[in-house]
Amino acid sequence: TYGSCAGDNLTGQNKELYDDIKASIKNVAANGGTTAFAQTIVNKYKGQTPYNRLKGYADEICKWVSYDEDAETKYGDMNQMINVFDGNTATNVDSRGYAMAFQYLCDLDGGITCSSMTGTVSWNNIDSNKVGSGAYMWNVVTLDGDNYIVDVANCDDIAESDKMFMVGNNYAYKYDEMTRSAYTEAQLKISDNNYAITVPVITSQPQDTTVESGQTATFTVSAT
């Protein structure tokens, strides 16, 4: 969770970012309308599989905001996460807003382990149309015993919306000092493979019964 970050002794930009995360959480807690909006999203996907809930949360965030290129010059904006849940598509965010909002939905869900990571991203590793690298925030989700990268900002930014959702290690993301001090190596280790959805195989077997006109045959259906 957010509170597990051991960043209080950091300095400079990392300290600012850590304080930004904590302030955003307080803002959400103090804004009843914003919190209620986020809860309606979680309720919408209640009862679905963990993967489908995660995908639904990412899609909902992308529905309400776009990437704010100017946010890079407004470092320390305390409303990064609020902008996602204010119901106003004109208030947008950068990678921090996407990542913090995604984790907030996972925290409200209560059944998903999600962490917000900070560091740098090498653009050419994930998008052939971009070059260079820069400061960034993304999420790591633990599902079925392995950790996967979720980069909601890039799910919103590229044509293939699933390209950076529940993916394995593509070596594009590098943790900074704050993240490495906040989590264990096991929590930071990313799966070598993308998450694979297991589709149950449905089989049906009719019982050995002779069916005459007007009668109903009984079948046994199982999913494996």
N, C-alpha and C positions, 0 to 999 in steps of 0.2 A: 504494500500500500504506500501512499504518499508519505505517511508518517515514519516509515521505516528508513528513509534516506538519512544517512549519517553525514549531512552536509553542513552542520552548524559551524564547523571549524574551518570551512573553506573561505577563500578570499577572492576578490575580483569578480569577474563575470560569472563564474560558477556560483558564488555566494548570492549574487543578484538573482540568478535563475532559480536557485533553491528557494529563496525568499518569495519570488514571484509565484512559484507553485503553491506554497503555503497560503499566500494571500488570496489566490484565486479560489482555493478551497473554502476559505472563510467567507468570501463574497458569495459563493454559491449557497452556502449554508444560511446566509443572512437574507437571501433573496428568495422568498417563498415561491414566487411565480416561476422563477428559473428552475428551482428544484422540482417543482411539480411538472414542468415541461419535460425534464429529463426522466422523471418517473413514468410518464405516459409512454415514452419510448421503450423503456424496460418492460412495462406491462404489455405492450403490443406484441412482444416476442416471447412472452412467458409460456412455458410448456414445450417450446421447441428444443431441438438438440443444441448442445453448447456451440457447435460450429455455426449453426443457423442463427443463433442469437448474436454471436460475434459479428457475423456478416451483416445482420440487420442493423446492429449498432453503427457499424462503419458506414453503411449506406445512408442511414438517417443523418449522420453528421455531414456527409458530402451533399446531402439534399439541402441543408440549411446554411452552409457556408461555402465560400470559395477561398482559394489561397490568396492571401493579402501580401503582395510583393512589397508594399510600403512598410509592412510590420517590422522588417529588419531594421528600420531606422527609428522605431519606437520601442526600443528594448526596455523592459520593465513595465509594460502595459499590464495592469492588474486584471483587465477584463478579458484576457485571452480565452478563458473557458466560458465565461459568461456569454460572450458573443455567439457561441454555438447554440445556446439554449434560450436565447431571448426571442426566438420566433421571427427575427428580422434578417432577411437574406442580404441586407445591405451592410451588416456588421460582420466582417470577415476576420480570419486568423492566419497565423503562419503555422509551422509544424508544431509549435508548443500547444497551441489551442486545439489542434486535431488530436494530439496525443493525450493531453490532459482530459479532454472531453471523453475520449474513448475509455480511458481508465476509470473515469467517474461513472460511466454507464456500467462498466464491469463491476465496480464496487457496489453500485446499487443492486446489481443482479445478485450478488452474494454467492454465486456458485462458480465463479471464474477467477483464476489467478492471473492477474495482469500487472505489469510494472511499466513505469515510464522511464525511458533511458535517454541520457544526453551524451553528446559527443559530436562526431563529424560524419558526413556522408560523402562518398565519392560518386558524383552524379553519373559519370560514364559507365559505372558498374550496373546501373539500373535503368538508365534511359540514354539511348544512343544520340538523342537530340541535345543532351546537356554535357558540359565539360566542367572540370574543376571539382572543388569540394567546398564544404562550408559547415558552420555550426548547425546542429540539428537535434530534434527530439523525435523519438519513435517509441513504439511499445514492444514488449516481449510478452507473449501469452504462453502459459503452460497448459498443454492439453494432451491427455493420454500419456503422460509421463515425459514428454519432450517439450522443449522451448522453441517457439516460432516467432519470426519477426512480423509485426503488423505496422505498416507505414500508411496510415489513413490519408495523410496529405498527398502522397503519391498515388494512392488509389483514386483520388479526386483529380489528380493532375494529368494522368495519362489515359490513353484510349482504352487500354486493357485494365479495367478496374480491379481485377483480381490479381494482377501481376505482383503486387507487393503486399498481399494479404495472406497471412499464415504461411510464410515462405521460410525455407531453410537458409543456412548461411551462404550469402553470396559475396561476402567480404567487402561489401560497400559501406558497412556501418562500423565505426570505431568508437568504443566507449571512452569517455573522458575520466579524469581523476575522481570526480564526484560519484559517478556511477560505479566505478570499480571499488570505491571505498564503501559503497552502500549495500552491495550485494555479494553473495558468495560466488565462487567460480562455477558451481553447479547451476546457480540461477542465471549466470551470464552465458553459459554454453548453449549455443544454438544448434538445433538439429542439422544434420548434413542434407536432409531431404525436406521438400515441401510437405505440408500436411496432406495426407491422403484420406479422402472421405470414404469410409467403408459403407458400401451399399448392400443392404441385406438381400440375400437370394430367397425369393418366395417360391415355395414348392407346395403342391397340393396333391393329395393322394385319396382317391375315392375308396371307401370301404368296400369290402367284397359283399355287395348287396345287390340283389336283383330288384330292379325298379319297374313297377308296373304302372300303367296309366293312372294318373291322379296322385301318385306317390312322390315323395321328395328324397333325393339321394343325399347322404351326409358325407361331407368332405373334411379331411383334416388338413389344415393349412399351417405351415410353420415357416419362420424366417431364421436364416442362419447367416 
